[in-house]
Amino acid sequence: MRKWIDLYHRRKLEKCPLGHLVMLAPANHGSALAQLGKGRLARMKFFADGVEPGTGVLDWLELGSDQSWALNCDWLEYDSVPAGLYPFVLTGQRSTETCTTT
């Protein structure tokens, strides 16, 4: 969503039809899982299922990629609240559920 906003509403943020953006643990700085998706086992699974992996997306999602770095730098310059766009990020390290054994 942040890339969509950057591409289509960067110059006129107040014209963006989105008012509230709630992101649940987004990969803002990339994800180590992108490496797994590009690995040999993942390629074999994609080949067996007849679906080609989106390597461009996986390149973009690598930790510290140039594309994600540029988007984060641009996003810091947005003055979104006066334009009526309220971004929220919800994240954490673990589930709040607890497992009990009896």
MOPAC internal coordinates of N, CA, C and O (Angstrom, degrees):
PM7 1SCF
backbone

  N    0.0000 0     0.00 0     0.00 0    0    0    0
  C    1.4435 1     0.00 0     0.00 0    1    0    0
  C    1.5238 1   111.13 1     0.00 0    2    1    0
  O    1.2310 1   120.99 1   141.00 1    3    2    1
  N    1.3253 1   115.71 1   -39.00 1    3    2    1
  C    1.4680 1   117.31 1   179.60 1    5    3    2
  C    1.5186 1   111.24 1   -63.44 1    6    5    3
  O    1.2310 1   120.10 1   143.50 1    7    6    5
  N    1.3245 1   117.41 1   -36.50 1    7    6    5
  C    1.4664 1   119.85 1   178.45 1    9    7    6
  C    1.5238 1   110.17 1   -68.50 1   10    9    7
  O    1.2310 1   119.90 1   141.10 1   11   10    9
  N    1.3278 1   117.80 1   -38.90 1   11   10    9
  C    1.4606 1   121.61 1   177.51 1   13   11   10
  C    1.5359 1   110.22 1   -61.04 1   14   13   11
  O    1.2310 1   120.54 1   134.83 1   15   14   13
  N    1.3319 1   116.57 1   -45.17 1   15   14   13
  C    1.4615 1   120.85 1   177.37 1   17   15   14
  C    1.5235 1   109.65 1   -61.19 1   18   17   15
  O    1.2310 1   120.52 1   136.59 1   19   18   17
  N    1.3260 1   116.62 1   -43.41 1   19   18   17
  C    1.4609 1   121.44 1   179.69 1   21   19   18
  C    1.5296 1   111.32 1   -61.70 1   22   21   19
  O    1.2310 1   120.33 1   137.53 1   23   22   21
  N    1.3136 1   116.98 1   -42.47 1   23   22   21
  C    1.4637 1   120.76 1  -177.36 1   25   23   22
  C    1.5288 1   113.46 1   -71.95 1   26   25   23
  O    1.2310 1   120.10 1   137.31 1   27   26   25
  N    1.3260 1   117.42 1   -42.69 1   27   26   25
  C    1.4610 1   120.09 1  -168.81 1   29   27   26
  C    1.5288 1   115.43 1  -109.42 1   30   29   27
  O    1.2310 1   119.48 1   166.53 1   31   30   29
  N    1.3169 1   118.60 1   -13.47 1   31   30   29
  C    1.4671 1   119.32 1  -176.15 1   33   31   30
  C    1.5156 1   112.92 1  -135.28 1   34   33   31
  O    1.2310 1   120.29 1  -165.09 1   35   34   33
  N    1.3057 1   117.06 1    14.91 1   35   34   33
  C    1.4631 1   121.25 1  -177.51 1   37   35   34
  C    1.5260 1   112.21 1   -59.60 1   38   37   35
  O    1.2310 1   120.13 1   134.34 1   39   38   37
  N    1.3058 1   117.36 1   -45.66 1   39   38   37
  C    1.4701 1   121.17 1  -175.93 1   41   39   38
  C    1.5338 1   112.60 1   -73.89 1   42   41   39
  O    1.2310 1   120.59 1   146.52 1   43   42   41
  N    1.3365 1   116.48 1   -33.48 1   43   42   41
  C    1.4640 1   120.53 1  -178.02 1   45   43   42
  C    1.5197 1   108.60 1  -129.74 1   46   45   43
  O    1.2310 1   121.15 1  -105.57 1   47   46   45
  N    1.2983 1   115.41 1    74.43 1   47   46   45
  C    1.4583 1   121.58 1  -176.51 1   49   47   46
  C    1.5289 1   111.94 1   -60.92 1   50   49   47
  O    1.2310 1   120.64 1   149.39 1   51   50   49
  N    1.3265 1   116.39 1   -30.61 1   51   50   49
  C    1.4685 1   119.34 1  -179.54 1   53   51   50
  C    1.5244 1   112.43 1   -69.07 1   54   53   51
  O    1.2310 1   119.52 1   163.83 1   55   54   53
  N    1.3263 1   118.52 1   -16.17 1   55   54   53
  C    1.4681 1   122.49 1   177.98 1   57   55   54
  C    1.5311 1   111.92 1   -89.31 1   58   57   55
  O    1.2310 1   119.80 1   176.73 1   59   58   57
  N    1.3119 1   117.98 1    -3.27 1   59   58   57
  C    1.4640 1   121.72 1  -179.49 1   61   59   58
  C    1.5313 1   109.59 1   -65.01 1   62   61   59
  O    1.2310 1   119.80 1   -51.39 1   63   62   61
  N    1.3373 1   117.98 1   128.61 1   63   62   61
  C    1.4654 1   120.01 1  -179.06 1   65   63   62
  C    1.5254 1   113.53 1   -72.12 1   66   65   63
  O    1.2310 1   119.98 1   172.54 1   67   66   65
  N    1.3124 1   117.64 1    -7.46 1   67   66   65
  C    1.4620 1   122.59 1  -178.80 1   69   67   66
  C    1.5251 1   109.19 1   -90.30 1   70   69   67
  O    1.2310 1   120.43 1   -49.34 1   71   70   69
  N    1.3319 1   116.79 1   130.66 1   71   70   69
  C    1.4557 1   120.42 1   179.40 1   73   71   70
  C    1.5154 1   113.33 1  -102.77 1   74   73   71
  O    1.2310 1   120.58 1   138.58 1   75   74   73
  N    1.3244 1   116.49 1   -41.42 1   75   74   73
  C    1.4574 1   121.82 1  -178.78 1   77   75   74
  C    1.5146 1   108.65 1  -128.86 1   78   77   75
  O    1.2310 1   120.53 1   -51.38 1   79   78   77
  N    1.3125 1   116.58 1   128.62 1   79   78   77
  C    1.4541 1   122.70 1   178.15 1   81   79   78
  C    1.5208 1   107.72 1  -117.13 1   82   81   79
  O    1.2310 1   120.63 1   -68.17 1   83   82   81
  N    1.3283 1   116.41 1   111.83 1   83   82   81
  C    1.4584 1   121.93 1   178.59 1   85   83   82
  C    1.5240 1   107.26 1  -107.83 1   86   85   83
  O    1.2310 1   120.67 1   -63.39 1   87   86   85
  N    1.3325 1   116.32 1   116.61 1   87   86   85
  C    1.4591 1   121.62 1  -179.18 1   89   87   86
  C    1.5239 1   108.53 1  -108.76 1   90   89   87
  O    1.2310 1   120.91 1   -52.20 1   91   90   89
  N    1.3203 1   115.87 1   127.80 1   91   90   89
  C    1.4634 1   121.03 1  -179.99 1   93   91   90
  C    1.5224 1   108.98 1   -99.56 1   94   93   91
  O    1.2310 1   120.57 1   -76.76 1   95   94   93
  N    1.3174 1   116.52 1   103.24 1   95   94   93
  C    1.4647 1   124.01 1   179.64 1   97   95   94
  C    1.5267 1   112.60 1    47.81 1   98   97   95
  O    1.2310 1   119.87 1  -121.52 1   99   98   97
  N    1.3436 1   117.85 1    58.48 1   99   98   97
  C    1.4650 1   119.75 1  -179.49 1  101   99   98
  C    1.5258 1   111.71 1   -72.25 1  102  101   99
  O    1.2310 1   121.10 1   -22.82 1  103  102  101
  N    1.3004 1   115.50 1   157.18 1  103  102  101
  C    1.4704 1   121.29 1   178.21 1  105  103  102
  C    1.5303 1   108.68 1   -88.76 1  106  105  103
  O    1.2310 1   120.36 1  -116.18 1  107  106  105
  N    1.3321 1   116.91 1    63.82 1  107  106  105
  C    1.4677 1   121.22 1  -176.11 1  109  107  106
  C    1.5181 1   113.39 1   -61.28 1  110  109  107
  O    1.2310 1   120.14 1   147.08 1  111  110  109
  N    1.2900 1   117.33 1   -32.92 1  111  110  109
  C    1.4642 1   120.47 1  -179.28 1  113  111  110
  C    1.5177 1   111.04 1  -111.94 1  114  113  111
  O    1.2310 1   120.52 1  -161.99 1  115  114  113
  N    1.3264 1   116.62 1    18.01 1  115  114  113
  C    1.4563 1   120.96 1  -179.96 1  117  115  114
  C    1.5171 1   110.93 1    99.12 1  118  117  115
  O    1.2310 1   121.44 1    -2.92 1  119  118  117
  N    1.3161 1   114.85 1   177.08 1  119  118  117
  C    1.4544 1   120.29 1  -177.51 1  121  119  118
  C    1.5158 1   109.82 1  -144.18 1  122  121  119
  O    1.2310 1   121.00 1   -41.57 1  123  122  121
  N    1.3123 1   115.69 1   138.43 1  123  122  121
  C    1.4617 1   120.02 1   176.35 1  125  123  122
  C    1.5236 1   110.67 1   -66.29 1  126  125  123
  O    1.2310 1   119.90 1   160.12 1  127  126  125
  N    1.3191 1   117.79 1   -19.88 1  127  126  125
  C    1.4613 1   121.30 1   179.02 1  129  127  126
  C    1.5292 1   111.74 1   -67.19 1  130  129  127
  O    1.2310 1   119.81 1   158.80 1  131  130  129
  N    1.3251 1   117.96 1   -21.20 1  131  130  129
  C    1.4660 1   120.43 1   177.91 1  133  131  130
  C    1.5203 1   110.37 1   -61.72 1  134  133  131
  O    1.2310 1   120.23 1   144.43 1  135  134  133
  N    1.3205 1   117.16 1   -35.57 1  135  134  133
  C    1.4650 1   120.69 1   177.92 1  137  135  134
  C    1.5161 1   110.96 1   -64.95 1  138  137  135
  O    1.2310 1   120.58 1   140.74 1  139  138  137
  N    1.3338 1   116.50 1   -39.26 1  139  138  137
  C    1.4621 1   119.95 1   178.55 1  141  139  138
  C    1.5223 1   110.99 1   -64.10 1  142  141  139
  O    1.2310 1   120.39 1   141.25 1  143  142  141
  N    1.3078 1   116.86 1   -38.75 1  143  142  141
  C    1.4577 1   121.00 1   179.76 1  145  143  142
  C    1.5177 1   113.10 1   -66.21 1  146  145  143
  O    1.2310 1   120.71 1   155.74 1  147  146  145
  N    1.3196 1   116.24 1   -24.26 1  147  146  145
  C    1.4619 1   120.25 1   179.94 1  149  147  146
  C    1.5230 1   112.62 1   -95.06 1  150  149  147
  O    1.2310 1   120.47 1   177.97 1  151  150  149
  N    1.3353 1   116.71 1    -2.03 1  151  150  149
  C    1.4600 1   121.44 1  -176.89 1  153  151  150
  C    1.5162 1   113.05 1   -72.71 1  154  153  151
  O    1.2310 1   120.77 1    -9.83 1  155  154  153
  N    1.3144 1   116.13 1   170.17 1  155  154  153
  C    1.4648 1   123.35 1  -177.32 1  157  155  154
  C    1.5203 1   111.96 1   -61.04 1  158  157  155
  O    1.2310 1   119.92 1   134.93 1  159  158  157
  N    1.3271 1   117.75 1   -45.07 1  159  158  157
  C    1.4555 1   120.52 1  -178.84 1  161  159  158
  C    1.5294 1   111.00 1   -61.33 1  162  161  159
  O    1.2310 1   120.44 1   137.54 1  163  162  161
  N    1.3284 1   116.76 1   -42.46 1  163  162  161
  C    1.4643 1   120.14 1   178.92 1  165  163  162
  C    1.5222 1   110.54 1   -64.63 1  166  165  163
  O    1.2310 1   119.90 1   139.61 1  167  166  165
  N    1.3385 1   117.80 1   -40.39 1  167  166  165
  C    1.4698 1   120.51 1   178.96 1  169  167  166
  C    1.5236 1   110.40 1   -63.45 1  170  169  167
  O    1.2310 1   120.40 1   141.35 1  171  170  169
  N    1.3302 1   116.85 1   -38.65 1  171  170  169
  C    1.4610 1   120.01 1   179.26 1  173  171  170
  C    1.5297 1   110.33 1   -65.35 1  174  173  171
  O    1.2310 1   120.11 1   139.06 1  175  174  173
  N    1.3151 1   117.40 1   -40.94 1  175  174  173
  C    1.4636 1   120.69 1   179.00 1  177  175  174
  C    1.5145 1   110.44 1   -65.08 1  178  177  175
  O    1.2310 1   120.45 1   135.63 1  179  178  177
  N    1.3420 1   116.74 1   -44.37 1  179  178  177
  C    1.4602 1   119.83 1   179.25 1  181  179  178
  C    1.5315 1   110.21 1   -62.28 1  182  181  179
  O    1.2310 1   120.50 1   139.76 1  183  182  181
  N    1.3290 1   116.64 1   -40.24 1  183  182  181
  C    1.4624 1   120.33 1   179.37 1  185  183  182
  C    1.5277 1   110.46 1   -64.13 1  186  185  183
  O    1.2310 1   120.08 1   137.46 1  187  186  185
  N    1.3241 1   117.44 1   -42.54 1  187  186  185
  C    1.4622 1   121.58 1  -179.49 1  189  187  186
  C    1.5185 1   111.73 1   -65.75 1  190  189  187
  O    1.2310 1   120.47 1   144.99 1  191  190  189
  N    1.3278 1   116.71 1   -35.01 1  191  190  189
  C    1.4628 1   120.75 1  -179.28 1  193  191  190
  C    1.5271 1   112.13 1   -85.33 1  194  193  191
  O    1.2310 1   119.87 1   172.69 1  195  194  193
  N    1.3230 1   117.86 1    -7.31 1  195  194  193
  C    1.4576 1   121.35 1   179.79 1  197  195  194
  C    1.5110 1   114.54 1    76.65 1  198  197  195
  O    1.2310 1   120.37 1  -159.34 1  199  198  197
  N    1.3175 1   116.89 1    20.66 1  199  198  197
  C    1.4576 1   121.16 1  -179.77 1  201  199  198
  C    1.5188 1   108.52 1  -120.00 1  202  201  199
  O    1.2310 1   120.42 1   -48.79 1  203  202  201
  N    1.3098 1   116.80 1   131.21 1  203  202  201
  C    1.4599 1   121.93 1  -179.98 1  205  203  202
  C    1.5264 1   109.22 1   -87.00 1  206  205  203
  O    1.2310 1   119.32 1   -48.22 1  207  206  205
  N    1.3452 1   118.91 1   131.78 1  207  206  205
  C    1.4667 1   120.17 1   179.71 1  209  207  206
  C    1.5305 1   110.94 1   -68.65 1  210  209  207
  O    1.2310 1   120.81 1   -32.13 1  211  210  209
  N    1.3166 1   116.06 1   147.87 1  211  210  209
  C    1.4608 1   121.76 1   177.20 1  213  211  210
  C    1.5171 1   110.04 1   -80.18 1  214  213  211
  O    1.2310 1   120.30 1   -97.41 1  215  214  213
  N    1.3293 1   117.03 1    82.59 1  215  214  213
  C    1.4661 1   119.87 1  -175.29 1  217  215  214
  C    1.5245 1   111.95 1   -64.76 1  218  217  215
  O    1.2310 1   119.96 1   150.08 1  219  218  217
  N    1.3169 1   117.68 1   -29.92 1  219  218  217
  C    1.4659 1   119.27 1   177.06 1  221  219  218
  C    1.5150 1   111.53 1   -62.95 1  222  221  219
  O    1.2310 1   120.53 1   138.03 1  223  222  221
  N    1.3283 1   116.59 1   -41.97 1  223  222  221
  C    1.4596 1   121.03 1   177.68 1  225  223  222
  C    1.5185 1   110.03 1   -66.76 1  226  225  223
  O    1.2310 1   120.75 1   138.28 1  227  226  225
  N    1.3334 1   116.16 1   -41.72 1  227  226  225
  C    1.4702 1   119.14 1   179.81 1  229  227  226
  C    1.5224 1   111.27 1   -66.00 1  230  229  227
  O    1.2310 1   119.49 1   143.50 1  231  230  229
  N    1.3332 1   118.58 1   -36.50 1  231  230  229
  C    1.4610 1   120.87 1   175.40 1  233  231  230
  C    1.5261 1   110.45 1   -62.44 1  234  233  231
  O    1.2310 1   120.80 1   138.53 1  235  234  233
  N    1.3225 1   116.07 1   -41.47 1  235  234  233
  C    1.4581 1   121.66 1  -179.10 1  237  235  234
  C    1.5238 1   110.25 1   -65.32 1  238  237  235
  O    1.2310 1   120.33 1   144.90 1  239  238  237
  N    1.3362 1   116.97 1   -35.10 1  239  238  237
  C    1.4670 1   121.21 1  -176.28 1  241  239  238
  C    1.5289 1   114.34 1   -85.58 1  242  241  239
  O    1.2310 1   119.74 1   178.57 1  243  242  241
  N    1.3242 1   118.11 1    -1.43 1  243  242  241
  C    1.4671 1   118.96 1   177.84 1  245  243  242
  C    1.5189 1   110.06 1   -63.83 1  246  245  243
  O    1.2310 1   121.21 1   -30.24 1  247  246  245
  N    1.3208 1   115.29 1   149.76 1  247  246  245
  C    1.4623 1   120.32 1  -179.74 1  249  247  246
  C    1.5202 1   110.89 1   -57.11 1  250  249  247
  O    1.2310 1   120.53 1   -54.37 1  251  250  249
  N    1.3188 1   116.59 1   125.63 1  251  250  249
  C    1.4564 1   121.88 1   176.03 1  253  251  250
  C    1.5161 1   115.19 1    67.87 1  254  253  251
  O    1.2310 1   119.50 1  -154.30 1  255  254  253
  N    1.3368 1   118.56 1    25.70 1  255  254  253
  C    1.4622 1   119.90 1  -179.66 1  257  255  254
  C    1.5254 1   110.40 1   -65.38 1  258  257  255
  O    1.2310 1   120.77 1   -24.49 1  259  258  257
  N    1.3147 1   116.14 1   155.51 1  259  258  257
  C    1.4664 1   120.68 1   179.99 1  261  259  258
  C    1.5274 1   111.39 1   -59.19 1  262  261  259
  O    1.2310 1   120.67 1   140.71 1  263  262  261
  N    1.3434 1   116.33 1   -39.29 1  263  262  261
  C    1.4593 1   120.18 1  -177.85 1  265  263  262
  C    1.5270 1   112.00 1   -66.20 1  266  265  263
  O    1.2310 1   120.20 1   133.87 1  267  266  265
  N    1.3252 1   117.23 1   -46.13 1  267  266  265
  C    1.4653 1   118.96 1  -179.73 1  269  267  266
  C    1.5295 1   110.57 1   -69.19 1  270  269  267
  O    1.2310 1   120.12 1   145.31 1  271  270  269
  N    1.3197 1   117.38 1   -34.69 1  271  270  269
  C    1.4682 1   120.87 1   177.50 1  273  271  270
  C    1.5290 1   110.29 1   -62.59 1  274  273  271
  O    1.2310 1   120.66 1   134.51 1  275  274  273
  N    1.3352 1   116.35 1   -45.49 1  275  274  273
  C    1.4697 1   120.45 1  -179.64 1  277  275  274
  C    1.5296 1   111.00 1   -63.43 1  278  277  275
  O    1.2310 1   120.24 1   137.69 1  279  278  277
  N    1.3385 1   117.15 1   -42.31 1  279  278  277
  C    1.4644 1   119.96 1   179.49 1  281  279  278
  C    1.5241 1   110.59 1   -63.66 1  282  281  279
  O    1.2310 1   119.82 1   137.94 1  283  282  281
  N    1.3247 1   117.96 1   -42.06 1  283  282  281
  C    1.4640 1   120.59 1   179.49 1  285  283  282
  C    1.5188 1   111.37 1   -64.67 1  286  285  283
  O    1.2310 1   119.92 1   139.83 1  287  286  285
  N    1.3143 1   117.76 1   -40.17 1  287  286  285
  C    1.4722 1   120.28 1   177.99 1  289  287  286
  C    1.5301 1   111.05 1   -64.76 1  290  289  287
  O    1.2310 1   120.52 1   137.32 1  291  290  289
  N    1.3336 1   116.61 1   -42.68 1  291  290  289
  C    1.4642 1   120.30 1   177.86 1  293  291  290
  C    1.5251 1   111.12 1   -64.04 1  294  293  291
  O    1.2310 1   120.78 1   138.04 1  295  294  293
  N    1.3369 1   116.12 1   -41.96 1  295  294  293
  C    1.4558 1   121.12 1  -176.96 1  297  295  294
  C    1.5249 1   111.77 1   -62.29 1  298  297  295
  O    1.2310 1   120.13 1   148.42 1  299  298  297
  N    1.3334 1   117.35 1   -31.58 1  299  298  297
  C    1.4650 1   120.70 1   179.23 1  301  299  298
  C    1.5257 1   112.26 1   -66.63 1  302  301  299
  O    1.2310 1   120.26 1   156.91 1  303  302  301
  N    1.3215 1   117.12 1   -23.09 1  303  302  301
  C    1.4633 1   121.13 1  -178.95 1  305  303  302
  C    1.5252 1   113.08 1   -86.11 1  306  305  303
  O    1.2310 1   119.90 1   167.72 1  307  306  305
  N    1.3301 1   117.79 1   -12.28 1  307  306  305
  C    1.4664 1   120.70 1  -179.04 1  309  307  306
  C    1.5135 1   110.23 1   -69.61 1  310  309  307
  O    1.2310 1   120.95 1   -41.31 1  311  310  309
  N    1.3175 1   115.79 1   138.69 1  311  310  309
  C    1.4579 1   121.85 1   173.24 1  313  311  310
  C    1.5227 1   105.88 1  -105.99 1  314  313  311
  O    1.2310 1   120.99 1  -105.48 1  315  314  313
  N    1.3363 1   115.72 1    74.52 1  315  314  313
  C    1.4541 1   120.91 1  -167.26 1  317  315  314
  C    1.5326 1   114.27 1   -75.67 1  318  317  315
  O    1.2310 1   119.09 1   144.07 1  319  318  317
  N    1.3065 1   119.34 1   -35.93 1  319  318  317
  C    1.4645 1   121.05 1  -174.70 1  321  319  318
  C    1.5307 1   111.81 1   -63.89 1  322  321  319
  O    1.2310 1   118.58 1   131.61 1  323  322  321
  N    1.3289 1   120.31 1   -48.39 1  323  322  321
  C    1.4693 1   118.41 1   176.40 1  325  323  322
  C    1.5358 1   113.29 1   -61.03 1  326  325  323
  O    1.2310 1   120.39 1   155.64 1  327  326  325
  N    1.3347 1   116.86 1   -24.36 1  327  326  325
  C    1.4614 1   120.76 1   178.84 1  329  327  326
  C    1.5261 1   111.70 1   -83.67 1  330  329  327
  O    1.2310 1   119.87 1   174.69 1  331  330  329
  N    1.3335 1   117.86 1    -5.31 1  331  330  329
  C    1.4596 1   121.37 1   178.24 1  333  331  330
  C    1.5150 1   114.53 1    89.47 1  334  333  331
  O    1.2310 1   120.27 1  -162.95 1  335  334  333
  N    1.3290 1   117.09 1    17.05 1  335  334  333
  C    1.4623 1   121.52 1   177.82 1  337  335  334
  C    1.5303 1   107.81 1  -111.58 1  338  337  335
  O    1.2310 1   120.97 1   -58.98 1  339  338  337
  N    1.3287 1   115.76 1   121.02 1  339  338  337
  C    1.4550 1   121.42 1  -176.54 1  341  339  338
  C    1.5254 1   109.97 1  -115.27 1  342  341  339
  O    1.2310 1   119.98 1   -79.41 1  343  342  341
  N    1.3397 1   117.64 1   100.59 1  343  342  341
  C    1.4677 1   119.86 1   178.55 1  345  343  342
  C    1.5379 1   111.05 1   -87.90 1  346  345  343
  O    1.2310 1   121.18 1   -41.82 1  347  346  345
  N    1.3314 1   115.35 1   138.18 1  347  346  345
  C    1.4575 1   122.33 1   177.38 1  349  347  346
  C    1.5208 1   108.68 1  -129.73 1  350  349  347
  O    1.2310 1   120.51 1   -39.17 1  351  350  349
  N    1.3221 1   116.62 1   140.83 1  351  350  349
  C    1.4622 1   121.48 1   175.58 1  353  351  350
  C    1.5189 1   107.93 1  -122.19 1  354  353  351
  O    1.2310 1   121.09 1   -55.88 1  355  354  353
  N    1.3333 1   115.53 1   124.12 1  355  354  353
  C    1.4580 1   121.26 1   175.85 1  357  355  354
  C    1.5206 1   107.17 1  -109.71 1  358  357  355
  O    1.2310 1   120.78 1   -55.50 1  359  358  357
  N    1.3107 1   116.12 1   124.50 1  359  358  357
  C    1.4636 1   119.98 1  -176.85 1  361  359  358
  C    1.5185 1   109.39 1  -148.17 1  362  361  359
  O    1.2310 1   120.95 1   -12.98 1  363  362  361
  N    1.2886 1   115.78 1   167.02 1  363  362  361
  C    1.4538 1   120.73 1   178.57 1  365  363  362
  C    1.5128 1   109.97 1  -172.99 1  366  365  363
  O    1.2310 1   120.72 1    -0.88 1  367  366  365
  N    1.3184 1   116.24 1   179.12 1  367  366  365
  C    1.4446 1   120.56 1  -178.31 1  369  367  366
  C    1.5118 1   113.57 1  -104.85 1  370  369  367
  O    1.2310 1   120.38 1   159.58 1  371  370  369
  N    1.3203 1   116.87 1   -20.42 1  371  370  369
  C    1.4598 1   118.74 1   179.98 1  373  371  370
  C    1.5140 1   109.59 1  -158.94 1  374  373  371
  O    1.2310 1   121.52 1   -13.36 1  375  374  373
  N    1.3089 1   114.69 1   166.64 1  375  374  373
  C    1.4589 1   121.09 1   178.13 1  377  375  374
  C    1.5083 1   109.67 1   -70.13 1  378  377  375
  O    1.2310 1   120.74 1   -28.98 1  379  378  377
  N    1.3191 1   116.19 1   151.02 1  379  378  377
  C    1.4640 1   120.01 1   178.31 1  381  379  378
  C    1.5209 1   111.06 1   -83.46 1  382  381  379
  O    1.2310 1   120.35 1   169.36 1  383  382  381
  N    1.3272 1   116.93 1   -10.64 1  383  382  381
  C    1.4636 1   119.42 1   177.26 1  385  383  382
  C    1.5135 1   109.75 1   -69.82 1  386  385  383
  O    1.2310 1   121.18 1   -35.00 1  387  386  385
  N    1.3091 1   115.35 1   145.00 1  387  386  385
  C    1.4513 1   119.91 1   176.75 1  389  387  386
  C    1.5183 1   108.88 1  -115.82 1  390  389  387
  O    1.2310 1   120.80 1   -36.96 1  391  390  389
  N    1.2966 1   116.07 1   143.04 1  391  390  389
  C    1.4608 1   121.35 1   177.41 1  393  391  390
  C    1.5211 1   108.55 1   -98.23 1  394  393  391
  O    1.2310 1   121.31 1   -47.99 1  395  394  393
  N    1.2837 1   115.09 1   132.01 1  395  394  393
  C    1.4564 1   119.62 1   177.01 1  397  395  394
  C    1.5182 1   108.87 1  -121.89 1  398  397  395
  O    1.2310 1   120.99 1   -36.13 1  399  398  397
  N    1.2841 1   115.72 1   143.87 1  399  398  397
  C    1.4517 1   120.78 1   176.18 1  401  399  398
  C    1.5151 1   108.66 1  -113.84 1  402  401  399
  O    1.2310 1   120.74 1   -36.25 1  403  402  401
  N    1.2924 1   116.19 1   143.75 1  403  402  401
  C    1.4603 1   119.01 1   179.91 1  405  403  402
  C    1.5066 1   110.99 1  -119.81 1  406  405  403
  O    1.2310 1   120.10 1   180.00 1  407  406  405

